[in-house]
Amino acid sequence: MSELRFVRMGFGADAVEYQRAWDEQRRVHAARFADEVPDTVILLEHPPVYTAGRRTEDSERPLDGTPVIDVDRGGKITWHGPGQLVGYPIQKLPRPVDVVAHVRRLEEAIIRTCAEFGLETTRVEGRSGVWVLGDPVEQRPKLGGLSLDFDPRLQDEEFDPRLNGPEYAPSNAGQRREDRKIAQIGIRVAKGVTMHGFSFNVNPDMKWFDRIIPCGIRDAGVASLTGELGRDVTIEEVLPVIEKHLRDILENAELKPRVIETASA
């Protein structure tokens, strides 16, 4: 069992500017690598900001030229802001690092947190993060009166949901009864120590996501805990719950190096 420290860096009126939080991550990362501090989870809110991981394409960024901070994590573009709980677990892992196992542990903590609030969430194969599943495709309402067999997001490579109004907006995926992501995960591992982490939509203004292609996914949307439960949930309510599950999962995880398969002679 490894010790886990939580740092609540700033929320609400004390929300932390992204660059300041990134600098703090790097400081704690260096200290963790040197074994000067234990594994640490930084929790906070950011003022509104778009950040783009290394795989972000130009076609996924805001059309109006809104500034985007390019960062050194995996994944694509997302939004951070008021009402979204952001967590940066800075944890030393055995090498060679099993990145997928780390991501799965973060997902599990959020899945358990959602369950405690009465919301069933899950994983979607091939797509990181935590999801609320929609209806089977054949049971979803038609878009623009068209059969879903002709959903332009899937059939037209030129289709851009950012230009096609609320009918295709990621924030309205729940009304369309589509799969929708409630928590995004993007990490980096340097010198065997993790950085970046998760963003969990508790009660943000979801329309911020409509200006981008969230996580580069065009055929699904985004969700929030408040929107799915139909009642206001605050970050203050969520903090002790997610800390409990992160502590339980990260402290008690049996950390193992990634298995490297070698070709037999």
Secondary structure, 3 states (H helix, E strand, C coil): CCCEEEEEEECHHHCCCHHHHHHHHHHHHHHHHCCCCCEEEEEECCCCEEEECCCCCHHHCCCCCCCEEECCCCCCEEEECCCEEEEEEECECCCCCCHHHHHHHHHHHHHHHHHHCCCCCEEECCEEEEEECCCCHHHCCCECCECHHHCHHHHCCCCCHHHCCHHHCHHHCCCCCCCEEEEEEEEEEECCEEEEEEEEECCCCHHHHHHCCHHHCCCCEECCHHHHHCCCCCHHHHHHHHHHHHHHHHHHCCCCCCCCCCCCC
